[in-house]
Amino acid sequence: MYGKQKSKKRKISIMNKFRLILDPPLSGVMNMAKDHAILHGVSHNELLPTLRIYRWIEPTVTIGYFEDINNTVNRDYCKKRNIPIIRRESGGGTVLHHLELTYSFTTPLHLELIPESVDESFRKIISPLINTLKMFVDGVEYRPINDIIINKKKISGSAQVRKFGILQQHGTVIIDIDDEFLTSAIFYDEYKLQSRGFTSPRESLTSLRDETGKEVNEKFIENFVTSIIDRFSKEFDIDFIGSDITASEKSIMDEFAKKLAAESLLFKK
């Protein structure tokens, strides 16, 4: 299922092994806390590099590490609709997570799987997603430094954090779009929209449902996820070992989830 492929030359044995974590939909707090735990686990415990694919149980806003929440989030709307607001450890912009697939890719930098350049590292990690999308829809392109577009409309964005000698990149693939949440929960940069030829946020985004013209059901999503795993395996020359986080990672996750939950409540006051 995971598209195993052997390599003739590998610098060190760990390079051909990755942990694969496939999660059911979780809350935003638990999703971000789990990625945090994986980053620390890979750093402290010398665990395998990890690809995690997950979804969201409810609409959630995440804000980039350096962003000012007051400039990017409609806090009144989020409070009214009980939408959690969470600050990510990664950079990038504010994102409404809802009807989407999300991935996180976590690897020690010393393995040299990823180019040192930020631009090139985004391109490298995003490549399997681009090639997966090309199997299902037409017109898929890379837009530097961290987006995937279809006919100039964004269907995927990614963000990175680098700490403790670890690179963690996570990003999205939009499955469907709820117009109300999209236009109400966060504020958009009108200048950026106009510079790309759009007059509204909805015009600038697309989804798997938009592009296929079909209801994206669970069977479709399952096939899409399988294709993502296969592309990562082939393009990075890695074998996946299905697993979950360790007991020590779970302890880190639970502790960090408490911190995020407390912050999320404060953000909506």
C-alpha positions as CSV (number, residue, x, y, z in Angstrom):
1,M,0.0,0.0,0.0
2,Y,2.8,2.4,0.9
3,G,4.7,2.0,-2.4
4,K,7.9,0.6,-1.0
5,Q,11.0,1.1,-3.1
6,K,14.6,0.1,-2.4
7,S,17.6,2.3,-3.0
8,K,21.0,1.1,-4.1
9,K,22.8,3.9,-2.1
10,R,21.9,5.5,1.2
11,K,24.1,7.6,3.4
12,I,22.8,6.2,6.6
13,S,20.3,3.4,7.3
14,I,17.6,5.6,8.9
15,M,17.2,7.5,5.6
16,N,15.1,4.7,4.0
17,K,12.7,4.5,7.0
18,F,9.9,6.8,7.9
19,R,7.2,6.5,10.5
20,L,3.7,7.0,9.0
21,I,0.9,8.3,11.2
22,L,-2.7,8.4,9.7
23,D,-5.1,10.1,12.1
24,P,-8.8,10.5,12.2
25,P,-10.2,14.0,12.4
26,L,-9.1,15.7,15.6
27,S,-9.5,19.1,17.3
28,G,-7.2,21.9,16.3
29,V,-5.6,21.9,19.7
30,M,-4.8,18.2,19.5
31,N,-3.6,18.4,15.9
32,M,-1.1,21.2,16.6
33,A,-0.1,19.6,19.9
34,K,0.6,16.3,18.2
35,D,2.8,17.9,15.5
36,H,4.6,19.6,18.4
37,A,5.1,16.3,20.1
38,I,6.4,14.7,17.0
39,L,8.9,17.5,16.4
40,H,10.2,17.1,20.0
41,G,10.1,13.3,19.8
42,V,12.2,13.1,16.7
43,S,14.6,15.6,18.2
44,H,15.0,14.1,21.7
45,N,14.4,10.4,21.3
46,E,16.0,9.8,17.9
47,L,12.7,8.5,16.5
48,L,12.2,7.9,12.8
49,P,11.4,10.9,10.6
50,T,7.7,11.1,10.3
51,L,4.9,11.8,7.8
52,R,1.6,12.4,9.4
53,I,-1.7,12.9,7.5
54,Y,-4.8,14.2,9.4
55,R,-8.0,16.1,9.3
56,W,-10.0,18.5,11.5
57,I,-13.1,17.7,13.5
58,E,-14.3,21.3,13.5
59,P,-13.5,24.6,11.8
60,T,-10.3,26.1,13.4
61,V,-8.2,29.1,12.7
62,T,-4.4,28.9,13.1
63,I,-2.2,31.9,13.0
64,G,1.5,32.0,12.0
65,Y,4.1,32.3,14.8
66,F,4.9,35.9,14.0
67,E,1.4,37.2,13.1
68,D,-0.6,39.8,14.9
69,I,-4.0,38.2,15.6
70,N,-5.8,41.5,15.6
71,N,-4.8,42.1,12.0
72,T,-5.8,38.7,10.6
73,V,-8.6,37.1,12.6
74,N,-12.2,38.2,13.1
75,R,-12.2,37.4,16.8
76,D,-15.9,38.4,17.3
77,Y,-17.1,36.0,14.6
78,C,-14.9,33.2,15.9
79,K,-16.2,33.7,19.4
80,K,-19.8,33.8,18.1
81,R,-19.4,30.6,16.1
82,N,-17.1,28.9,18.7
83,I,-14.2,28.6,16.3
84,P,-10.9,27.9,18.1
85,I,-8.0,30.2,17.4
86,I,-4.5,28.7,17.8
87,R,-1.0,30.1,17.3
88,R,1.2,27.7,15.3
89,E,4.8,27.1,15.9
90,S,5.4,27.5,12.2
91,G,5.5,30.8,10.2
92,G,3.3,31.7,7.3
93,G,-0.1,33.3,7.3
94,T,-3.5,32.8,9.0
95,V,-5.4,29.8,7.8
96,L,-9.0,28.6,8.3
97,H,-8.8,24.8,8.6
98,H,-12.1,23.1,7.8
99,L,-12.8,20.7,4.9
100,E,-9.2,19.7,4.1
101,L,-6.4,17.2,4.4
102,T,-3.4,18.3,6.3
103,Y,0.1,16.8,6.4
104,S,3.2,17.2,8.5
105,F,6.6,16.1,7.4
106,T,9.2,16.0,10.1
107,T,12.9,15.1,9.6
108,P,16.3,15.8,11.1
109,L,18.2,18.3,9.0
110,H,21.4,16.3,9.3
111,L,19.9,13.5,7.2
112,E,20.1,15.9,4.2
113,L,16.9,14.6,2.8
114,I,15.8,18.3,2.3
115,P,17.8,21.1,0.7
116,E,19.1,23.7,3.1
117,S,17.5,26.6,1.2
118,V,14.1,27.4,2.5
119,D,12.7,28.0,-1.0
120,E,14.1,24.7,-2.3
121,S,13.0,22.8,0.8
122,F,9.4,23.9,0.3
123,R,9.6,22.9,-3.3
124,K,11.0,19.4,-2.5
125,I,8.4,18.6,0.2
126,I,5.5,20.0,-1.8
127,S,6.5,18.0,-4.9
128,P,4.7,14.7,-3.9
129,L,1.5,16.7,-3.3
130,I,1.7,18.4,-6.7
131,N,2.3,15.0,-8.4
132,T,-0.6,13.5,-6.5
133,L,-3.0,16.3,-7.5
134,K,-1.9,15.9,-11.1
135,M,-3.3,12.3,-11.0
136,F,-6.8,13.7,-10.2
137,V,-7.1,17.1,-11.8
138,D,-5.5,19.2,-14.5
139,G,-3.6,22.5,-14.4
140,V,-1.7,21.9,-11.2
141,E,1.4,24.2,-10.7
142,Y,3.8,25.2,-8.0
143,R,3.7,28.9,-6.8
144,P,6.8,29.9,-4.9
145,I,7.5,29.7,-2.1
146,N,4.9,27.5,-0.5
147,D,1.7,27.2,-2.5
148,I,0.1,24.9,-5.0
149,I,-2.3,26.5,-7.5
150,I,-4.7,25.3,-10.2
151,N,-5.5,27.8,-12.9
152,K,-4.0,30.5,-10.6
153,K,-6.2,29.5,-7.7
154,K,-4.7,28.2,-4.5
155,I,-5.5,24.7,-3.4
156,S,-2.7,24.1,-1.0
157,G,-0.4,26.1,1.2
158,S,2.5,25.1,3.6
159,A,4.5,26.4,6.4
160,Q,7.7,25.4,8.2
161,V,9.4,25.5,11.6
162,R,13.1,24.6,12.2
163,K,14.3,24.0,15.7
164,F,16.5,21.5,17.6
165,G,18.0,20.5,14.3
166,I,14.6,19.4,13.0
167,L,12.6,20.6,10.1
168,Q,8.9,20.3,10.3
169,Q,6.7,21.3,7.4
170,H,2.9,21.1,7.5
171,G,0.4,22.1,4.9
172,T,-3.1,21.6,3.5
173,V,-5.0,20.3,0.5
174,I,-8.5,21.9,0.3
175,I,-11.2,19.3,-0.1
176,D,-14.2,21.7,-0.1
177,I,-15.0,25.3,0.8
178,D,-17.6,26.6,3.2
179,D,-18.2,30.1,1.8
180,E,-19.5,31.7,5.1
181,F,-16.6,30.5,7.2
182,L,-14.1,31.4,4.5
183,T,-15.2,35.0,4.2
184,S,-16.1,35.6,7.9
185,A,-13.5,34.0,10.1
186,I,-10.3,35.7,8.9
187,F,-9.3,39.0,7.3
188,Y,-7.7,38.8,3.9
189,D,-5.0,41.0,2.3
190,E,-7.0,42.9,-0.3
191,Y,-3.8,44.2,-2.0
192,K,-2.4,40.7,-2.4
193,L,-5.8,39.5,-3.8
194,Q,-5.9,42.3,-6.3
195,S,-2.3,41.9,-7.3
196,R,-3.2,38.3,-8.4
197,G,-6.3,39.4,-10.3
198,F,-9.0,38.5,-7.7
199,T,-11.7,40.6,-6.1
200,S,-12.7,38.2,-3.3
201,P,-11.1,35.4,-1.2
202,R,-13.5,32.8,-2.8
203,E,-12.2,33.7,-6.3
204,S,-8.6,33.1,-5.2
205,L,-9.2,29.6,-3.8
206,T,-10.2,26.2,-5.2
207,S,-10.8,22.8,-3.9
208,L,-10.9,19.1,-5.0
209,R,-14.6,19.4,-5.2
210,D,-14.4,22.5,-7.4
211,E,-11.9,20.9,-9.7
212,T,-13.4,17.4,-10.0
213,G,-17.0,18.6,-10.1
214,K,-17.9,15.7,-7.8
215,E,-18.8,15.1,-4.2
216,V,-15.5,14.2,-2.5
217,N,-16.5,11.2,-0.5
218,E,-14.5,9.1,2.0
219,K,-13.5,6.6,-0.7
220,F,-12.1,9.4,-2.9
221,I,-10.2,10.8,0.1
222,E,-8.8,7.3,1.0
223,N,-7.5,6.9,-2.6
224,F,-6.1,10.4,-2.5
225,V,-4.2,9.7,0.8
226,T,-2.9,6.4,-0.5
227,S,-1.6,8.3,-3.6
228,I,0.1,10.9,-1.4
229,I,1.9,8.2,0.6
230,D,3.0,6.5,-2.6
231,R,4.4,9.7,-4.1
232,F,6.4,10.5,-0.9
233,S,7.8,7.0,-0.9
234,K,8.9,7.1,-4.5
235,E,10.2,10.7,-4.5
236,F,12.1,10.5,-1.3
237,D,13.1,6.8,-1.7
238,I,11.7,5.8,1.7
239,D,9.8,2.9,3.2
240,F,6.9,3.7,5.6
241,I,6.3,2.0,8.9
242,G,2.7,2.5,10.1
243,S,2.8,3.6,13.7
244,D,1.6,6.3,16.2
245,I,3.3,8.5,18.7
246,T,5.2,7.0,21.6
247,A,4.2,7.3,25.3
248,S,6.8,10.0,25.8
249,E,5.5,11.9,22.8
250,K,1.9,11.6,24.1
251,S,3.0,13.1,27.4
252,I,4.5,16.1,25.5
253,M,1.3,16.3,23.4
254,D,-1.0,16.4,26.4
255,E,1.0,19.0,28.2
256,F,1.2,21.3,25.1
257,A,-2.5,20.8,24.4
258,K,-3.3,22.3,27.8
259,K,-1.2,25.4,26.9
260,L,-2.9,25.7,23.5
261,A,-6.4,25.3,24.9
262,A,-5.8,28.0,27.5
263,E,-4.4,30.4,24.8
264,S,-7.3,29.6,22.5
265,L,-9.7,30.8,25.1
266,L,-7.8,34.0,25.7
267,F,-7.7,34.7,21.9
268,K,-11.5,34.7,21.8
269,K,-12.0,37.2,24.7
